[in-house]
Amino acid sequence: MIKRSFLAAALVLSFAPSLAAHPNSQPDFLRAYVHSLILASEANRPFDTLPHYETGSREQIAAFAEASKSARATLTRAIDEIAPFTASVNQKIAGSATLVKGALETRIKLCDGWLAAYEEMSKPDGDQDAVTKRIAALRGDITKAGEDIGDSAIDAVWAIVKIDARGRPQQWAVTWGERRAAQKELRTAFGEDIGKGPKPGQNYVQTAAAAFCRFLGEPGFAFLPRVSSYKSQR
């Protein structure tokens, strides 16, 4: 009986963070947003050791398929982390979460798209012109997904501040301790320099993490545009 009770308690505790997360809670959103960026970055790692050119060889297809499998699993975890917040009554939370979720879903589709392109490329009678066009389209999708992740960083800041009736940010809606904890997680995952803000050479996820990490340390809101980048308001 004691062992069974201990096991039940352990299961409850292991699921507690997910069950406790509330789509309208700004502290909960802050944690979920940071975790989604970290997971999105982790999803890139399986591809880091792959050649950055397309050959369509059997070896490249096998390596890319394995990397895609790992990346998809990590991206799915990130989507699960942020998805509940797309239903928030706080439009800023919902807007940022929607951008991130859509970008991560696109990245999963990109894994399938690149694999299909490589497989077509490997065929002796494959349509190479079609493959070239497909790869160009995939690169366009990469850019679009990256831009959405970048936009989400601005929306995420708007999501965790209190705004007056005229739409102006007044004060943080999360504590300094919560912001500091988020910065620590981002620095641990991306490196200490991430707190200095975006810089050349960073990929889209790193740029979003750098912008958000720096925003969290700002005492005021002069860095925010007058209007949120939440796309449904454009």
C-alpha positions as CSV (number, residue, x, y, z in Angstrom):
1,M,0.0,0.0,0.0
2,I,2.8,2.4,0.9
3,K,4.7,1.7,-2.3
4,R,1.5,2.1,-4.4
5,S,0.7,5.4,-2.7
6,F,4.3,6.6,-3.3
7,L,4.1,5.6,-7.0
8,A,0.8,7.5,-7.4
9,A,2.2,10.6,-5.7
10,A,5.2,10.4,-8.0
11,L,3.0,10.3,-11.1
12,V,1.0,13.2,-9.9
13,L,4.1,15.3,-9.3
14,S,5.6,14.4,-12.6
15,F,2.6,15.7,-14.4
16,A,2.0,18.7,-12.1
17,P,3.7,21.3,-14.2
18,S,1.6,20.5,-17.3
19,L,-1.6,20.2,-15.3
20,A,-1.0,23.5,-13.4
21,A,-0.2,25.5,-16.6
22,H,-3.0,27.9,-17.3
23,P,-3.4,29.5,-20.8
24,N,-4.2,32.9,-19.3
25,S,-1.3,32.9,-16.8
26,Q,1.5,35.2,-17.8
27,P,4.1,33.5,-15.6
28,D,3.1,30.1,-17.1
29,F,3.3,31.5,-20.6
30,L,6.8,33.0,-19.9
31,R,8.0,29.5,-18.8
32,A,6.4,27.8,-21.8
33,Y,7.7,30.3,-24.3
34,V,11.3,30.0,-23.0
35,H,11.0,26.2,-23.1
36,S,9.7,26.2,-26.6
37,L,12.6,28.3,-27.8
38,I,15.1,25.9,-26.1
39,L,13.4,22.9,-27.6
40,A,13.4,24.5,-31.0
41,S,17.1,25.0,-30.7
42,E,17.6,21.4,-29.6
43,A,15.7,20.3,-32.7
44,N,18.4,21.9,-34.9
45,R,21.3,20.0,-33.4
46,P,20.8,16.7,-35.2
47,F,21.3,18.6,-38.5
48,D,24.5,20.4,-37.3
49,T,26.8,17.5,-38.3
50,L,25.2,16.9,-41.7
51,P,26.8,18.3,-44.9
52,H,25.3,21.6,-46.0
53,Y,24.8,20.6,-49.6
54,E,22.4,18.3,-51.4
55,T,23.8,15.2,-53.1
56,G,20.8,12.8,-52.9
57,S,23.2,10.0,-52.0
58,R,21.9,7.0,-50.2
59,E,24.1,7.9,-47.2
60,Q,22.8,11.5,-47.1
61,I,19.2,10.4,-47.3
62,A,19.7,7.9,-44.4
63,A,21.5,10.5,-42.3
64,F,18.9,13.1,-42.9
65,A,16.1,10.7,-42.2
66,E,17.6,9.9,-38.8
67,A,18.2,13.5,-38.0
68,S,14.6,14.3,-39.0
69,K,13.2,11.6,-36.7
70,S,15.1,13.1,-33.7
71,A,14.1,16.7,-34.7
72,R,10.5,15.9,-35.1
73,A,10.3,14.3,-31.7
74,T,11.8,17.5,-30.1
75,L,9.6,19.8,-32.1
76,T,6.5,17.9,-31.1
77,R,7.5,18.4,-27.4
78,A,7.9,22.1,-28.1
79,I,4.5,22.3,-29.8
80,D,2.9,20.5,-26.9
81,E,4.5,23.0,-24.5
82,I,3.2,26.1,-26.3
83,A,-0.1,24.9,-27.8
84,P,-2.4,25.4,-24.8
85,F,-1.6,29.1,-24.8
86,T,-3.0,29.6,-28.3
87,A,-6.4,29.5,-26.7
88,S,-5.6,32.2,-24.1
89,V,-8.1,35.1,-23.7
90,N,-5.1,37.3,-23.5
91,Q,-4.6,38.2,-27.2
92,K,-0.9,38.9,-26.8
93,I,-0.3,35.5,-25.3
94,A,-2.5,33.8,-27.9
95,G,-0.7,35.7,-30.7
96,S,2.8,34.8,-29.7
97,A,1.9,31.2,-29.0
98,T,0.2,30.9,-32.4
99,L,3.2,32.3,-34.2
100,V,5.6,29.8,-32.4
101,K,3.2,26.8,-32.9
102,G,2.8,27.6,-36.6
103,A,6.6,28.0,-37.1
104,L,7.3,24.7,-35.3
105,E,4.7,22.9,-37.3
106,T,6.2,24.3,-40.5
107,R,9.6,23.0,-39.4
108,I,8.2,19.5,-39.0
109,K,6.8,19.7,-42.5
110,L,10.1,20.9,-43.8
111,C,11.8,17.7,-42.5
112,D,9.4,15.7,-44.7
113,G,9.8,18.1,-47.6
114,W,13.6,18.0,-47.6
115,L,13.6,14.2,-47.4
116,A,11.2,14.0,-50.3
117,A,13.5,16.3,-52.3
118,Y,16.6,14.2,-51.5
119,E,14.8,11.0,-52.5
120,E,13.7,12.6,-55.9
121,M,17.3,13.8,-56.4
122,S,18.6,10.3,-55.9
123,K,16.5,8.8,-58.8
124,P,18.5,8.4,-62.0
125,D,15.5,9.6,-64.0
126,G,14.4,12.3,-61.4
127,D,13.2,15.7,-62.6
128,Q,16.1,17.8,-61.4
129,D,14.4,21.1,-62.5
130,A,11.5,20.2,-60.3
131,V,13.9,19.3,-57.4
132,T,15.6,22.7,-57.8
133,K,12.2,24.5,-57.6
134,R,11.1,22.4,-54.6
135,I,14.3,23.1,-52.7
136,A,13.9,26.9,-53.4
137,A,10.4,26.7,-52.1
138,L,11.5,24.9,-49.0
139,R,14.1,27.5,-48.3
140,G,11.4,30.1,-48.6
141,D,9.4,28.2,-46.0
142,I,12.4,28.2,-43.7
143,T,12.7,32.0,-44.0
144,K,9.0,32.4,-43.3
145,A,9.0,30.1,-40.2
146,G,12.1,31.9,-38.9
147,E,10.5,35.3,-39.3
148,D,7.5,34.1,-37.4
149,I,9.7,32.9,-34.5
150,G,11.4,36.3,-34.5
151,D,8.1,38.2,-34.4
152,S,7.0,35.9,-31.6
153,A,9.7,37.4,-29.4
154,I,8.2,40.9,-29.5
155,D,4.7,39.5,-29.0
156,A,5.9,37.5,-26.1
157,V,7.2,40.6,-24.3
158,W,3.8,42.3,-24.9
159,A,2.2,39.2,-23.4
160,I,4.0,39.6,-20.1
161,V,3.4,43.3,-19.5
162,K,0.4,45.2,-18.2
163,I,-1.1,47.6,-20.8
164,D,-3.2,50.6,-20.1
165,A,-6.5,51.5,-21.9
166,R,-4.5,53.4,-24.6
167,G,-2.5,50.3,-25.4
168,R,0.7,51.5,-23.7
169,P,2.9,49.1,-21.5
170,Q,2.9,50.2,-17.9
171,Q,4.7,47.6,-15.9
172,W,5.8,43.9,-16.0
173,A,3.1,41.4,-15.3
174,V,5.7,38.9,-14.1
175,T,8.1,39.3,-11.2
176,W,11.8,40.2,-11.5
177,G,12.5,36.8,-10.1
178,E,10.5,35.1,-12.8
179,R,12.2,37.1,-15.5
180,R,15.6,36.4,-14.0
181,A,14.9,32.7,-13.9
182,A,13.9,32.8,-17.6
183,Q,17.1,34.6,-18.5
184,K,19.1,32.0,-16.6
185,E,17.5,29.2,-18.6
186,L,18.1,31.0,-21.9
187,R,21.8,31.6,-21.0
188,T,22.3,28.0,-19.9
189,A,20.8,26.7,-23.2
190,F,22.2,29.3,-25.6
191,G,25.3,30.6,-23.9
192,E,26.1,33.7,-21.8
193,D,26.3,36.0,-24.8
194,I,22.6,35.4,-25.6
195,G,21.8,38.1,-23.0
196,K,23.6,40.7,-25.1
197,G,20.9,40.6,-27.8
198,P,20.9,39.6,-31.4
199,K,24.1,39.6,-33.4
200,P,25.2,38.5,-36.9
201,G,25.6,34.8,-37.5
202,Q,22.8,33.7,-35.2
203,N,20.0,31.6,-36.7
204,Y,16.4,32.5,-36.3
205,V,15.8,30.7,-33.0
206,Q,19.0,32.1,-31.5
207,T,18.0,35.6,-32.7
208,A,14.5,35.3,-31.0
209,A,16.1,34.0,-27.8
210,A,18.7,36.8,-27.8
211,A,16.1,39.5,-28.3
212,F,13.7,38.1,-25.7
213,C,16.5,37.5,-23.1
214,R,17.7,41.1,-23.5
215,F,14.1,42.4,-23.3
216,L,13.6,40.6,-20.0
217,G,16.4,42.6,-18.4
218,E,15.1,46.0,-19.5
219,P,13.8,48.3,-16.7
220,G,11.4,50.2,-19.0
221,F,9.6,49.6,-22.3
222,A,11.2,52.1,-24.7
223,F,12.4,49.1,-26.7
224,L,8.9,48.0,-27.6
225,P,7.2,49.3,-30.7
226,R,4.0,51.3,-30.1
227,V,1.9,48.6,-31.7
228,S,2.4,44.9,-31.0
229,S,3.5,42.7,-34.0
230,Y,0.6,40.3,-33.3
231,K,-0.3,39.5,-36.9
232,S,-4.0,39.3,-36.6
233,Q,-4.0,42.9,-35.6
234,R,-2.2,44.0,-38.8
